[in-house]
Amino acid sequence: MKLSLHRKEALRTTLWFVPTLLCLGAIALFFVTYAADRAGLRGLINTPGPDAARQILIAVAAAVITVVGLVFSIVIVALTLASTQFGPRMLRNFIRDRGTQWTLGLFVATFVYCVLVLASVGRIVPNVSLSVALALVIADSGVLIYFIHHIAHSIQLPVVIADIAADLKRAIDTHVAQSEGDESITIEGGAPIAARASGYLQFVEHRRLVAIAVAEDAVVQLLYRPGHFVSDGSPFAMVTPASAAAPFERELDRAHITGPYRTLAQDLTFAIDQMVEIAIRALSPAVNDTFTAMTCIDWLGDGLSDITMRGLATTVHRDADGRIRVIDAPVPYERIVDRAFDKIRQAGRGMPAIAIRQLAMLARVMQGARTAEQRLVLQSQADMILRSSIEAIPEPNDRADVQRRFDAVARAGL
């Protein structure tokens, strides 16, 4: 089963894959330098004997493994901060950070290399290997300085929010590239196929489904999209003709993955939900950070403007002859707008700054609306914000500011 995109995302959200590759590289480097030592080549540093080489390598290895412990401690502190301040769903964003993975990997690889060189000290003095070990230590010093800067930079809320917004942009690009037609593509009739496991749908291997559909001369429509929670035994897809349901049922488990959490691989709305979660945490009485919520609203508006101007049609997958074989579950525009606005509007009820910023974002998105349906959805959100403000904001001047922003939305929709 070839799930390249899912595997790539799964490997990226680990702290072992990159360090493992670098350790293998360190082992390969050791064999190269050891061969050079056996060939009698001279290094940049030449020690008088094996005892001096051992002392240098022991000191280097001890220092490196101590710094590895420090780096791991910094990572744990960053993950703890991310969990408490940004929400537990942000942990995966920090784990998948390449800077952290490469820093851990380089230090561990240096330690592995030094231990191998230390074990090779015997009848010959490995001056080439020793010179390379010292060069790696110097490089690690620069990496440590970079890592401290990187962690201090990456845990800042504006940076976290901007990174999530970049993930949303990439998800939009992927969806638009696969989309065609309109949101009304469906199949008539057909037989249901039940899911065999509960969990969040993380990934769908469309190529496998297309291959099965071609073999059975069938069309399959998925009833769930990545990010939805699937219950064991619930209808997962519809297949027409009904006679093709049995082959699909046997192969369905290999063509999709469910798990305990959502991922960014194919889930368009996950990045939106992450920004919304940060915003509503910021608006909670325990935090009361209005400016962080406003930053989230700004980036949500940027992503929503992109979605509005480009549109999200139903994603279909065709065979080599151009015939539709697989139809994904649609991503309704109204649902995306609701996800971006509802929870923040509810959490920020009675806060003029939040209502004004949401309306300003709506006016910007409204300018790029292409259809009457989009304008109706956006205007409905503006109406809800205005009603909530009238009911919950006691100061007349604040209500007047909200009204002016609401009028700007209405003018943008004309």
Buried (B, 14 or more C-beta within 10 A) or exposed (E): EEBEBBEEBBEBBEBEBBBEEBBEBBEEBBEEBBEBBEEEEEBEBEBEEBEBBBEBBEEBBEBBBEBBEEBBEBBEEBBEBBBEBBBEBBBBBBBBBEBBBBBBBBBBBBBBBBBBBBEBBEEBBBBBBBBBBBBBBEEBEEBBEEBBEBBEEBBEBEEBBEBBBEBBBEBBEBBBEBBEEEBEBEBEEBBBBBBBBEBBBBBBBBBBBBBBBBEBEBBBBBBBBBBBEBEEEEBBBBBBEEEBBEBBBEBBEEBBBBBEEBBBBBBBBBBBBBBBBBBBBBBEEEEEBBEBBBBBBBBBBBBBBBBBEBBBBBBBBEBEEEEBBBBBBBBEBBEBBBBBBEBBBEBBBEBBBBBBBBBBBBBBBBBBBEEEEBBEBBBBBBEBBBEBBEEBBEEEEBBEBBBEBBBBBBEBBE
